[in-house]
Amino acid sequence: MPKSKRNRPVTLSKTKKKGREHKESIVNSIRDAVEKYNSIYVFSFENMRNLKFKEFREQHKLTSRFFLGSNKVMQVSLGRSAADEIRPGLHKVSKLVCGDSGLFLTNLSREEVERLFNEYEEYDFARTGTSATQTVELKEGPLEQFTHEMEPFLRKQGMPVRLNKGVIELVSNFVVCEEGKPLSPESSRILRLLGTKMATFRLHLICRWSPEDFELYREGLDESDVESA
């Protein structure tokens, strides 16, 4: 007998899609910022951590402005060609807004910006699918860092454990992860319990624009590549 359509669950909490007005607001915000700040940088990121990035952004909100989001919207804001760029040379910046990237508009000096980005590193726990940066192996014997209540949870993560007089023991050596191989959900949970951080959140400068000049930071690119991109 076919299922009745009347009994299908209906979601009452609908979220409103971000439409044209939202995009236009971002475009206007970027264009206003272009007039306000002395220089513009495109940067890329790896192992993004939203909370860490928010803290970094807050530290520099008096002198700078960050934009992350739709690359296409950021490109349109700056101008995607020499014919529609809002300032001379900004189409070169626009062409480099791709992949995991964002815009940094600032009144800080070039030297200060380069120092901030080059020195910035935040370590965090790696997520599922991330390549392990080292091999982690636990040796057979007691795991005194864990309380006895955690034995069922550790067993579910694939660890060969047992309770011995209230102490969790590994009954054989156990490889949590191997260097260079993607982390499984179980491996990432175990590494978190062990306090082992394998992800580094970094920011990398790609290019710098100012009314006076344009500079590339990414190796293997020159201005002719940007013009023809």
C-alpha positions as CSV (number, residue, x, y, z in Angstrom):
1,M,0.0,0.0,0.0
2,P,1.5,3.4,-1.0
3,K,2.5,5.8,1.8
4,S,0.0,8.6,2.5
5,K,1.3,12.0,1.5
6,R,-0.8,13.5,4.4
7,N,1.6,11.9,6.9
8,R,4.8,13.5,5.6
9,P,6.6,15.7,8.2
10,V,6.7,19.3,7.4
11,T,9.5,21.6,8.6
12,L,8.1,24.8,10.1
13,S,11.5,26.5,10.7
14,K,12.4,27.8,7.3
15,T,15.5,29.9,6.7
16,K,15.3,32.8,4.3
17,K,17.8,32.6,1.4
18,K,20.3,35.4,1.0
19,G,19.2,37.2,-2.1
20,R,20.0,40.1,-4.3
21,E,19.7,42.7,-1.5
22,H,22.3,40.9,0.7
23,K,24.8,40.7,-2.2
24,E,24.3,44.3,-3.1
25,S,24.9,45.2,0.6
26,I,28.3,43.4,0.5
27,V,29.2,45.0,-2.8
28,N,28.5,48.4,-1.4
29,S,30.4,47.7,1.8
30,I,33.5,46.6,-0.1
31,R,33.3,49.6,-2.4
32,D,33.0,52.0,0.6
33,A,36.0,50.3,2.2
34,V,38.1,50.7,-0.9
35,E,37.7,54.5,-0.6
36,K,38.4,54.4,3.2
37,Y,41.6,52.3,3.3
38,N,45.0,52.9,1.8
39,S,45.8,49.4,0.6
40,I,44.1,46.1,-0.4
41,Y,45.4,42.6,0.1
42,V,44.1,39.3,-1.2
43,F,45.0,36.5,1.2
44,S,44.4,32.7,1.3
45,F,43.8,30.5,4.3
46,E,44.3,26.9,5.3
47,N,42.6,25.0,8.1
48,M,40.2,27.9,8.7
49,R,38.9,28.2,12.3
50,N,36.1,30.7,12.5
51,L,36.6,31.6,16.2
52,K,40.3,32.2,15.8
53,F,39.7,34.3,12.7
54,K,37.1,36.3,14.5
55,E,39.6,37.1,17.3
56,F,42.3,38.1,14.7
57,R,39.8,40.3,12.9
58,E,38.7,42.0,16.2
59,Q,42.3,42.8,17.1
60,H,42.6,44.9,13.9
61,K,39.1,46.4,13.5
62,L,40.3,50.0,14.2
63,T,42.7,50.0,11.3
64,S,41.5,47.4,8.9
65,R,38.5,45.5,7.4
66,F,38.2,41.8,6.4
67,F,35.8,40.4,3.8
68,L,35.1,36.6,3.4
69,G,32.4,35.0,1.4
70,S,31.4,34.6,-2.2
71,N,34.4,35.1,-4.4
72,K,32.2,36.2,-7.3
73,V,30.6,38.9,-5.2
74,M,34.0,40.2,-4.1
75,Q,35.2,40.2,-7.7
76,V,32.2,42.1,-8.9
77,S,32.7,44.6,-6.1
78,L,36.2,45.5,-7.3
79,G,35.6,45.1,-11.0
80,R,36.4,42.0,-13.0
81,S,38.1,43.8,-15.9
82,A,39.9,47.1,-16.7
83,A,36.6,48.4,-18.1
84,D,34.6,48.1,-14.9
85,E,37.2,48.3,-12.1
86,I,36.3,50.9,-9.5
87,R,40.0,52.1,-9.1
88,P,42.8,51.7,-11.6
89,G,44.5,48.3,-11.3
90,L,41.8,46.6,-9.1
91,H,40.9,44.1,-11.8
92,K,44.3,42.5,-11.1
93,V,43.2,42.1,-7.5
94,S,39.8,40.7,-8.5
95,K,41.4,38.0,-10.7
96,L,43.3,36.6,-7.6
97,V,40.1,36.3,-5.5
98,C,39.6,32.5,-6.0
99,G,39.5,29.4,-3.9
100,D,39.9,29.8,-0.2
101,S,40.6,33.5,-0.1
102,G,39.5,36.8,1.2
103,L,40.1,40.6,1.1
104,F,42.0,42.6,3.7
105,L,41.7,46.4,3.4
106,T,43.9,48.4,5.8
107,N,45.7,51.6,6.7
108,L,48.5,49.6,8.3
109,S,52.0,49.9,6.6
110,R,53.1,47.2,4.2
111,E,55.8,46.0,6.7
112,E,53.3,45.7,9.5
113,V,50.8,43.7,7.4
114,E,53.6,41.3,6.2
115,R,54.7,40.8,9.7
116,L,51.2,40.1,11.0
117,F,50.4,37.5,8.3
118,N,53.8,35.8,8.3
119,E,53.8,35.4,12.1
120,Y,50.2,34.3,12.4
121,E,49.7,30.6,13.4
122,E,47.0,29.0,15.5
123,Y,47.1,25.3,16.4
124,D,43.9,23.3,16.7
125,F,42.6,19.7,16.6
126,A,42.5,18.2,13.1
127,R,39.2,17.3,11.6
128,T,38.1,14.2,9.8
129,G,39.7,13.8,6.4
130,T,42.8,16.0,7.3
131,S,46.1,14.3,6.6
132,A,47.9,13.3,9.8
133,T,51.1,15.2,10.3
134,Q,52.7,12.4,12.4
135,T,52.1,8.8,13.3
136,V,50.6,8.3,16.7
137,E,50.8,4.9,18.3
138,L,49.7,3.9,21.8
139,K,51.6,1.1,23.5
140,E,50.0,-1.9,25.2
141,G,49.3,-1.3,28.9
142,P,47.3,1.0,31.2
143,L,45.9,4.3,29.9
144,E,45.8,6.2,33.2
145,Q,44.9,9.5,31.5
146,F,41.4,8.1,30.9
147,T,38.8,7.4,33.6
148,H,37.1,4.0,33.8
149,E,33.8,5.5,32.6
150,M,35.4,6.1,29.1
151,E,36.1,2.4,28.4
152,P,32.8,1.9,26.3
153,F,33.5,5.1,24.3
154,L,37.1,4.1,23.6
155,R,36.0,0.6,22.5
156,K,33.5,2.2,20.1
157,Q,36.5,4.1,18.5
158,G,38.1,0.8,17.7
159,M,40.6,0.7,20.5
160,P,41.3,-2.8,22.0
161,V,40.7,-1.9,25.6
162,R,39.5,-3.6,28.8
163,L,39.1,-2.7,32.5
164,N,41.6,-4.1,35.0
165,K,40.8,-3.2,38.6
166,G,39.1,0.1,37.5
167,V,42.0,1.1,35.1
168,I,41.6,1.1,31.3
169,E,44.2,-1.0,29.6
170,L,45.2,-1.5,26.0
171,V,45.5,-5.2,25.4
172,S,47.8,-4.6,22.3
173,N,49.6,-1.7,20.6
174,F,47.2,0.6,18.8
175,V,48.0,2.9,15.9
176,V,45.7,6.0,16.1
177,C,46.8,7.5,12.8
178,E,49.7,7.3,10.3
179,E,51.6,10.3,8.9
180,G,50.3,11.4,5.6
181,K,47.0,9.4,5.7
182,P,43.6,11.0,6.1
183,L,42.1,10.9,9.6
184,S,39.1,8.8,10.2
185,P,36.3,10.1,12.5
186,E,37.5,7.8,15.2
187,S,41.1,8.9,14.9
188,S,40.2,12.6,15.1
189,R,38.1,11.9,18.3
190,I,41.0,9.9,19.9
191,L,43.5,12.7,19.1
192,R,41.2,15.2,20.7
193,L,41.1,13.1,23.8
194,L,44.9,12.8,23.8
195,G,45.2,16.6,23.4
196,T,47.2,16.1,20.1
197,K,46.8,19.1,17.7
198,M,47.6,18.5,14.1
199,A,45.9,21.4,12.3
200,T,47.6,24.8,11.8
201,F,45.4,27.7,10.9
202,R,47.5,30.0,8.7
203,L,46.9,33.1,6.5
204,H,49.0,33.7,3.3
205,L,49.3,36.9,1.4
206,I,48.7,36.7,-2.3
207,C,48.9,40.3,-3.5
208,R,48.9,43.9,-2.5
209,W,47.3,46.9,-4.2
210,S,47.7,50.6,-3.5
211,P,47.0,53.6,-5.7
212,E,50.7,53.8,-6.4
213,D,51.6,50.1,-7.1
214,F,50.6,46.4,-7.3
215,E,52.7,43.6,-5.9
216,L,52.4,39.8,-6.1
217,Y,53.5,37.6,-3.2
218,R,52.6,34.2,-4.6
219,E,55.5,32.4,-6.2
220,G,55.3,31.4,-9.8
221,L,53.0,34.4,-10.8
222,D,53.9,37.7,-12.4
223,E,51.8,40.6,-13.5
224,S,51.4,39.3,-17.1
225,D,49.8,36.1,-15.7
226,V,47.3,38.2,-13.8
227,E,46.5,40.3,-16.9
228,S,45.8,37.2,-18.9
229,A,44.1,35.2,-16.2
